[in-house]
């Protein structure tokens, strides 16, 4: 039997594009995706739970994780820190389960450098005006922070070329279907399947 390792999928995009909404809808349909919860120093938003949406840490605790090399990636974004637990990701992949990361663009670029075999998906809004409306409708951002996020979004969208796939989040359901298609396609890639078969054949003594 061919032992298939999991694939690391990274969903990223500008703040306010709806990454969290798409991820939650995706996990209502996907059965083999394991969500890797990020560590962050930002304050929880209403309804968010520690250990479910994020691992909420102080900046001192986060710094300790950096020093102990416990993060696959970490980044500072609008005054807060975000990171991905390294050991958890690798152990999950080794068990044959796909790992799904939902992170900011800076973090995704670090993962790409440290884990280039991952699959990187860029989620974009239909327009910058729509992105602005989504951020404002959160009701959690000051006018200054909205402006900062939009400026950051423009810079992040220019980094689209660093990704393997681009998905427009005009409707959540359509975005989810496209991501599911990407997951299926990646498991059927010749390079990936051939590598698994060659490894199995090396151990075949018949």
ChimeraX commands (.cxc) that place a marker at each C-alpha (Angstrom):
marker #1 position 0.00,0.00,0.00 radius 0.5
marker #1 position 1.30,3.44,-0.95 radius 0.5
marker #1 position 1.81,5.62,2.12 radius 0.5
marker #1 position 0.73,9.11,1.18 radius 0.5
marker #1 position 2.03,12.01,3.22 radius 0.5
marker #1 position -0.13,15.02,3.83 radius 0.5
marker #1 position 0.22,18.25,1.89 radius 0.5
marker #1 position 0.66,21.68,3.45 radius 0.5
marker #1 position -1.85,24.16,2.02 radius 0.5
marker #1 position -1.39,27.83,2.81 radius 0.5
marker #1 position -4.31,30.26,2.38 radius 0.5
marker #1 position -3.28,33.89,2.50 radius 0.5
marker #1 position -4.38,37.30,1.32 radius 0.5
marker #1 position -4.94,40.87,2.49 radius 0.5
marker #1 position -6.57,41.57,5.84 radius 0.5
marker #1 position -10.36,41.75,5.54 radius 0.5
marker #1 position -10.57,39.57,2.41 radius 0.5
marker #1 position -12.49,36.90,4.33 radius 0.5
marker #1 position -9.83,34.25,4.94 radius 0.5
marker #1 position -11.43,33.13,8.21 radius 0.5
marker #1 position -14.93,32.93,6.73 radius 0.5
marker #1 position -13.71,30.90,3.75 radius 0.5
marker #1 position -11.65,28.61,5.97 radius 0.5
marker #1 position -14.62,27.84,8.25 radius 0.5
marker #1 position -16.88,27.11,5.28 radius 0.5
marker #1 position -14.16,24.94,3.74 radius 0.5
marker #1 position -13.85,22.81,6.85 radius 0.5
marker #1 position -17.56,22.09,6.82 radius 0.5
marker #1 position -16.95,20.17,3.58 radius 0.5
marker #1 position -13.34,18.93,3.76 radius 0.5
marker #1 position -12.65,15.76,5.75 radius 0.5
marker #1 position -8.89,15.32,5.45 radius 0.5
marker #1 position -7.84,18.89,6.18 radius 0.5
marker #1 position -6.36,19.62,9.59 radius 0.5
marker #1 position -6.45,23.28,10.57 radius 0.5
marker #1 position -3.22,24.50,12.08 radius 0.5
marker #1 position -4.06,27.13,14.65 radius 0.5
marker #1 position -1.78,30.16,14.59 radius 0.5
marker #1 position -0.22,31.81,17.62 radius 0.5
marker #1 position -0.88,35.55,17.95 radius 0.5
marker #1 position -0.34,38.43,20.35 radius 0.5
marker #1 position -3.39,40.40,19.19 radius 0.5
marker #1 position -6.46,40.64,21.39 radius 0.5
marker #1 position -9.32,38.18,20.71 radius 0.5
marker #1 position -12.22,39.52,18.69 radius 0.5
marker #1 position -15.76,38.90,19.88 radius 0.5
marker #1 position -16.58,35.19,19.71 radius 0.5
marker #1 position -12.98,34.02,19.22 radius 0.5
marker #1 position -11.71,31.30,21.56 radius 0.5
marker #1 position -8.17,30.51,22.68 radius 0.5
marker #1 position -7.03,27.17,21.27 radius 0.5
marker #1 position -9.82,27.19,18.67 radius 0.5
marker #1 position -9.37,30.28,16.50 radius 0.5
marker #1 position -5.86,31.20,17.70 radius 0.5
marker #1 position -3.45,30.51,20.53 radius 0.5
marker #1 position -3.41,33.93,22.20 radius 0.5
marker #1 position -0.02,34.74,23.77 radius 0.5
marker #1 position 1.71,37.72,25.33 radius 0.5
marker #1 position 4.62,39.25,23.42 radius 0.5
marker #1 position 7.01,37.78,25.99 radius 0.5
marker #1 position 5.58,34.29,25.49 radius 0.5
marker #1 position 5.78,34.70,21.73 radius 0.5
marker #1 position 9.42,35.82,21.95 radius 0.5
marker #1 position 10.24,32.68,23.94 radius 0.5
marker #1 position 8.76,30.55,21.16 radius 0.5
marker #1 position 10.95,32.33,18.60 radius 0.5
marker #1 position 14.09,31.80,20.68 radius 0.5
marker #1 position 13.29,28.11,21.10 radius 0.5
marker #1 position 12.73,27.71,17.33 radius 0.5
marker #1 position 9.18,26.46,17.85 radius 0.5
marker #1 position 7.64,28.35,14.93 radius 0.5
marker #1 position 7.53,27.41,11.25 radius 0.5
marker #1 position 7.03,31.09,10.53 radius 0.5
marker #1 position 6.28,34.27,12.38 radius 0.5
marker #1 position 5.58,37.83,11.37 radius 0.5
marker #1 position 4.65,41.22,12.76 radius 0.5
marker #1 position 1.52,42.73,11.25 radius 0.5
marker #1 position -0.04,46.07,12.27 radius 0.5
marker #1 position 1.65,45.95,15.68 radius 0.5
marker #1 position 0.90,42.31,16.50 radius 0.5
marker #1 position 2.76,39.02,16.03 radius 0.5
marker #1 position 1.52,35.86,14.31 radius 0.5
marker #1 position 3.19,32.45,14.01 radius 0.5
marker #1 position 2.70,28.77,13.19 radius 0.5
marker #1 position 3.75,25.93,15.56 radius 0.5
marker #1 position 6.38,23.90,13.66 radius 0.5
marker #1 position 6.20,20.52,15.41 radius 0.5
marker #1 position 2.43,20.24,15.13 radius 0.5
marker #1 position 2.51,20.82,11.36 radius 0.5
marker #1 position 5.20,18.22,10.63 radius 0.5
marker #1 position 3.66,15.55,12.85 radius 0.5
marker #1 position 0.29,15.99,11.15 radius 0.5
marker #1 position 1.76,15.73,7.65 radius 0.5
marker #1 position 3.66,12.58,8.61 radius 0.5
marker #1 position 0.35,10.99,9.67 radius 0.5
marker #1 position -1.00,11.48,6.15 radius 0.5
marker #1 position -3.32,14.38,6.92 radius 0.5
marker #1 position -3.25,17.62,4.98 radius 0.5
marker #1 position -2.47,20.73,7.01 radius 0.5
marker #1 position -4.25,23.97,6.20 radius 0.5
marker #1 position -2.77,27.28,7.28 radius 0.5
marker #1 position -4.68,30.55,7.20 radius 0.5
marker #1 position -2.08,33.27,7.71 radius 0.5
marker #1 position -1.06,36.77,6.69 radius 0.5
marker #1 position 1.08,37.38,3.61 radius 0.5
marker #1 position 4.33,37.99,5.52 radius 0.5
marker #1 position 3.97,34.65,7.29 radius 0.5
marker #1 position 3.14,32.85,4.05 radius 0.5
marker #1 position 6.37,34.08,2.46 radius 0.5
marker #1 position 8.40,32.71,5.37 radius 0.5
marker #1 position 6.65,29.35,5.07 radius 0.5
marker #1 position 7.44,29.33,1.35 radius 0.5
marker #1 position 11.10,29.85,2.14 radius 0.5
marker #1 position 11.22,27.18,4.87 radius 0.5
marker #1 position 8.73,24.75,3.33 radius 0.5
marker #1 position 8.78,25.29,-0.48 radius 0.5
marker #1 position 6.92,22.03,-1.17 radius 0.5
marker #1 position 3.77,23.58,0.30 radius 0.5
marker #1 position 0.88,24.74,-1.89 radius 0.5
marker #1 position 0.20,28.47,-1.68 radius 0.5
marker #1 position -3.25,29.95,-2.39 radius 0.5
marker #1 position -3.86,33.70,-2.57 radius 0.5
marker #1 position -7.37,34.91,-1.72 radius 0.5
marker #1 position -8.28,38.28,-3.22 radius 0.5
marker #1 position -11.37,40.52,-2.98 radius 0.5
marker #1 position -13.44,41.42,-6.07 radius 0.5
marker #1 position -12.17,45.00,-5.66 radius 0.5
marker #1 position -10.36,47.26,-3.18 radius 0.5
marker #1 position -13.64,49.09,-2.55 radius 0.5
marker #1 position -15.26,45.83,-1.49 radius 0.5
marker #1 position -12.27,45.09,0.74 radius 0.5
marker #1 position -12.67,48.49,2.42 radius 0.5
marker #1 position -16.36,47.81,3.05 radius 0.5
marker #1 position -15.61,44.42,4.60 radius 0.5
marker #1 position -13.05,45.90,6.99 radius 0.5
marker #1 position -15.40,48.73,8.01 radius 0.5
marker #1 position -18.33,46.33,8.49 radius 0.5
marker #1 position -16.32,44.39,11.07 radius 0.5
marker #1 position -16.91,47.29,13.41 radius 0.5
marker #1 position -13.66,46.52,15.22 radius 0.5
marker #1 position -11.26,48.88,13.44 radius 0.5
marker #1 position -10.60,52.60,13.91 radius 0.5
marker #1 position -10.51,54.87,10.85 radius 0.5
marker #1 position -6.72,55.02,11.08 radius 0.5
marker #1 position -6.44,51.23,11.25 radius 0.5
marker #1 position -8.74,50.84,8.25 radius 0.5
marker #1 position -6.44,53.14,6.26 radius 0.5
marker #1 position -3.35,51.22,7.40 radius 0.5
marker #1 position -4.90,47.88,6.43 radius 0.5
marker #1 position -5.82,49.17,2.96 radius 0.5
marker #1 position -2.31,50.48,2.37 radius 0.5
marker #1 position -0.91,47.11,3.48 radius 0.5
marker #1 position -3.42,45.31,1.22 radius 0.5
marker #1 position -2.15,47.15,-1.86 radius 0.5
marker #1 position 1.40,46.01,-1.13 radius 0.5
marker #1 position 0.28,42.44,-0.43 radius 0.5
marker #1 position -1.72,42.13,-3.66 radius 0.5
marker #1 position 1.46,42.99,-5.58 radius 0.5
marker #1 position 2.99,39.80,-4.09 radius 0.5
marker #1 position 0.44,37.61,-5.87 radius 0.5
marker #1 position 3.11,36.20,-8.22 radius 0.5
marker #1 position 4.69,34.31,-5.31 radius 0.5
marker #1 position 1.63,32.04,-5.03 radius 0.5
marker #1 position 0.64,28.87,-6.86 radius 0.5
marker #1 position -3.07,29.69,-7.14 radius 0.5
marker #1 position -5.30,32.78,-6.93 radius 0.5
marker #1 position -8.95,32.57,-5.79 radius 0.5
marker #1 position -11.34,35.54,-5.94 radius 0.5
marker #1 position -13.59,35.66,-2.88 radius 0.5
marker #1 position -16.69,37.14,-4.48 radius 0.5
marker #1 position -18.94,34.44,-3.02 radius 0.5
marker #1 position -17.77,32.22,-0.16 radius 0.5
marker #1 position -19.34,29.06,-1.59 radius 0.5
marker #1 position -17.61,29.51,-4.96 radius 0.5
marker #1 position -14.27,30.24,-3.30 radius 0.5
marker #1 position -14.58,27.06,-1.22 radius 0.5
marker #1 position -15.35,24.94,-4.30 radius 0.5
marker #1 position -12.27,26.30,-6.07 radius 0.5
marker #1 position -10.03,25.53,-3.08 radius 0.5
marker #1 position -11.42,21.98,-2.85 radius 0.5
marker #1 position -10.58,21.52,-6.53 radius 0.5
marker #1 position -7.03,22.70,-5.85 radius 0.5
marker #1 position -6.66,20.17,-3.00 radius 0.5
marker #1 position -7.85,17.32,-5.23 radius 0.5
marker #1 position -5.62,18.38,-8.11 radius 0.5
marker #1 position -2.52,18.55,-5.93 radius 0.5
marker #1 position -3.02,14.97,-4.73 radius 0.5
marker #1 position -3.15,13.83,-8.38 radius 0.5
marker #1 position -0.01,15.65,-9.53 radius 0.5
marker #1 position 2.35,13.35,-11.38 radius 0.5
marker #1 position 5.41,14.47,-9.45 radius 0.5
marker #1 position 3.77,13.77,-6.11 radius 0.5
marker #1 position 2.28,10.39,-7.06 radius 0.5
marker #1 position 5.45,9.23,-8.83 radius 0.5
marker #1 position 7.57,10.06,-5.80 radius 0.5
marker #1 position 5.32,7.97,-3.57 radius 0.5
marker #1 position 5.32,5.01,-5.97 radius 0.5
marker #1 position 9.09,5.05,-6.44 radius 0.5
marker #1 position 9.56,4.99,-2.68 radius 0.5
marker #1 position 7.20,2.01,-2.43 radius 0.5
marker #1 position 8.95,0.16,-5.27 radius 0.5
marker #1 position 12.31,0.55,-3.53 radius 0.5
marker #1 position 10.95,-1.59,-0.70 radius 0.5
marker #1 position 9.37,-4.19,-3.00 radius 0.5
marker #1 position 11.45,-7.37,-2.82 radius 0.5
marker #1 position 9.23,-9.49,-5.12 radius 0.5
marker link #1:1,2 radius 0.2
marker link #1:2,3 radius 0.2
marker link #1:3,4 radius 0.2
marker link #1:4,5 radius 0.2
marker link #1:5,6 radius 0.2
marker link #1:6,7 radius 0.2
marker link #1:7,8 radius 0.2
marker link #1:8,9 radius 0.2
marker link #1:9,10 radius 0.2
marker link #1:10,11 radius 0.2
marker link #1:11,12 radius 0.2
marker link #1:12,13 radius 0.2
marker link #1:13,14 radius 0.2
marker link #1:14,15 radius 0.2
marker link #1:15,16 radius 0.2
marker link #1:16,17 radius 0.2
marker link #1:17,18 radius 0.2
marker link #1:18,19 radius 0.2
marker link #1:19,20 radius 0.2
marker link #1:20,21 radius 0.2
marker link #1:21,22 radius 0.2
marker link #1:22,23 radius 0.2
marker link #1:23,24 radius 0.2
marker link #1:24,25 radius 0.2
marker link #1:25,26 radius 0.2
marker link #1:26,27 radius 0.2
marker link #1:27,28 radius 0.2
marker link #1:28,29 radius 0.2
marker link #1:29,30 radius 0.2
marker link #1:30,31 radius 0.2
marker link #1:31,32 radius 0.2
marker link #1:32,33 radius 0.2
marker link #1:33,34 radius 0.2
marker link #1:34,35 radius 0.2
marker link #1:35,36 radius 0.2
marker link #1:36,37 radius 0.2
marker link #1:37,38 radius 0.2
marker link #1:38,39 radius 0.2
marker link #1:39,40 radius 0.2
marker link #1:40,41 radius 0.2
marker link #1:41,42 radius 0.2
marker link #1:42,43 radius 0.2
marker link #1:43,44 radius 0.2
marker link #1:44,45 radius 0.2
marker link #1:45,46 radius 0.2
marker link #1:46,47 radius 0.2
marker link #1:47,48 radius 0.2
marker link #1:48,49 radius 0.2
marker link #1:49,50 radius 0.2
marker link #1:50,51 radius 0.2
marker link #1:51,52 radius 0.2
marker link #1:52,53 radius 0.2
marker link #1:53,54 radius 0.2
marker link #1:54,55 radius 0.2
marker link #1:55,56 radius 0.2
marker link #1:56,57 radius 0.2
marker link #1:57,58 radius 0.2
marker link #1:58,59 radius 0.2
marker link #1:59,60 radius 0.2
marker link #1:60,61 radius 0.2
marker link #1:61,62 radius 0.2
marker link #1:62,63 radius 0.2
marker link #1:63,64 radius 0.2
marker link #1:64,65 radius 0.2
marker link #1:65,66 radius 0.2
marker link #1:66,67 radius 0.2
marker link #1:67,68 radius 0.2
marker link #1:68,69 radius 0.2
marker link #1:69,70 radius 0.2
marker link #1:70,71 radius 0.2
marker link #1:71,72 radius 0.2
marker link #1:72,73 radius 0.2
marker link #1:73,74 radius 0.2
marker link #1:74,75 radius 0.2
marker link #1:75,76 radius 0.2
marker link #1:76,77 radius 0.2
marker link #1:77,78 radius 0.2
marker link #1:78,79 radius 0.2
marker link #1:79,80 radius 0.2
marker link #1:80,81 radius 0.2
marker link #1:81,82 radius 0.2
marker link #1:82,83 radius 0.2
marker link #1:83,84 radius 0.2
marker link #1:84,85 radius 0.2
marker link #1:85,86 radius 0.2
marker link #1:86,87 radius 0.2
marker link #1:87,88 radius 0.2
marker link #1:88,89 radius 0.2
marker link #1:89,90 radius 0.2
marker link #1:90,91 radius 0.2
marker link #1:91,92 radius 0.2
marker link #1:92,93 radius 0.2
marker link #1:93,94 radius 0.2
marker link #1:94,95 radius 0.2
marker link #1:95,96 radius 0.2
marker link #1:96,97 radius 0.2
marker link #1:97,98 radius 0.2
marker link #1:98,99 radius 0.2
marker link #1:99,100 radius 0.2
marker link #1:100,101 radius 0.2
marker link #1:101,102 radius 0.2
marker link #1:102,103 radius 0.2
marker link #1:103,104 radius 0.2
marker link #1:104,105 radius 0.2
marker link #1:105,106 radius 0.2
marker link #1:106,107 radius 0.2
marker link #1:107,108 radius 0.2
marker link #1:108,109 radius 0.2
marker link #1:109,110 radius 0.2
marker link #1:110,111 radius 0.2
marker link #1:111,112 radius 0.2
marker link #1:112,113 radius 0.2
marker link #1:113,114 radius 0.2
marker link #1:114,115 radius 0.2
marker link #1:115,116 radius 0.2
marker link #1:116,117 radius 0.2
marker link #1:117,118 radius 0.2
marker link #1:118,119 radius 0.2
marker link #1:119,120 radius 0.2
marker link #1:120,121 radius 0.2
marker link #1:121,122 radius 0.2
marker link #1:122,123 radius 0.2
marker link #1:123,124 radius 0.2
marker link #1:124,125 radius 0.2
marker link #1:125,126 radius 0.2
marker link #1:126,127 radius 0.2
marker link #1:127,128 radius 0.2
marker link #1:128,129 radius 0.2
marker link #1:129,130 radius 0.2
marker link #1:130,131 radius 0.2
marker link #1:131,132 radius 0.2
marker link #1:132,133 radius 0.2
marker link #1:133,134 radius 0.2
marker link #1:134,135 radius 0.2
marker link #1:135,136 radius 0.2
marker link #1:136,137 radius 0.2
marker link #1:137,138 radius 0.2
marker link #1:138,139 radius 0.2
marker link #1:139,140 radius 0.2
marker link #1:140,141 radius 0.2
marker link #1:141,142 radius 0.2
marker link #1:142,143 radius 0.2
marker link #1:143,144 radius 0.2
marker link #1:144,145 radius 0.2
marker link #1:145,146 radius 0.2
marker link #1:146,147 radius 0.2
marker link #1:147,148 radius 0.2
marker link #1:148,149 radius 0.2
marker link #1:149,150 radius 0.2
marker link #1:150,151 radius 0.2
marker link #1:151,152 radius 0.2
marker link #1:152,153 radius 0.2
marker link #1:153,154 radius 0.2
marker link #1:154,155 radius 0.2
marker link #1:155,156 radius 0.2
marker link #1:156,157 radius 0.2
marker link #1:157,158 radius 0.2
marker link #1:158,159 radius 0.2
marker link #1:159,160 radius 0.2
marker link #1:160,161 radius 0.2
marker link #1:161,162 radius 0.2
marker link #1:162,163 radius 0.2
marker link #1:163,164 radius 0.2
marker link #1:164,165 radius 0.2
marker link #1:165,166 radius 0.2
marker link #1:166,167 radius 0.2
marker link #1:167,168 radius 0.2
marker link #1:168,169 radius 0.2
marker link #1:169,170 radius 0.2
marker link #1:170,171 radius 0.2
marker link #1:171,172 radius 0.2
marker link #1:172,173 radius 0.2
marker link #1:173,174 radius 0.2
marker link #1:174,175 radius 0.2
marker link #1:175,176 radius 0.2
marker link #1:176,177 radius 0.2
marker link #1:177,178 radius 0.2
marker link #1:178,179 radius 0.2
marker link #1:179,180 radius 0.2
marker link #1:180,181 radius 0.2
marker link #1:181,182 radius 0.2
marker link #1:182,183 radius 0.2
marker link #1:183,184 radius 0.2
marker link #1:184,185 radius 0.2
marker link #1:185,186 radius 0.2
marker link #1:186,187 radius 0.2
marker link #1:187,188 radius 0.2
marker link #1:188,189 radius 0.2
marker link #1:189,190 radius 0.2
marker link #1:190,191 radius 0.2
marker link #1:191,192 radius 0.2
marker link #1:192,193 radius 0.2
marker link #1:193,194 radius 0.2
marker link #1:194,195 radius 0.2
marker link #1:195,196 radius 0.2
marker link #1:196,197 radius 0.2
marker link #1:197,198 radius 0.2
marker link #1:198,199 radius 0.2
marker link #1:199,200 radius 0.2
marker link #1:200,201 radius 0.2
marker link #1:201,202 radius 0.2
marker link #1:202,203 radius 0.2
marker link #1:203,204 radius 0.2
marker link #1:204,205 radius 0.2
marker link #1:205,206 radius 0.2
view
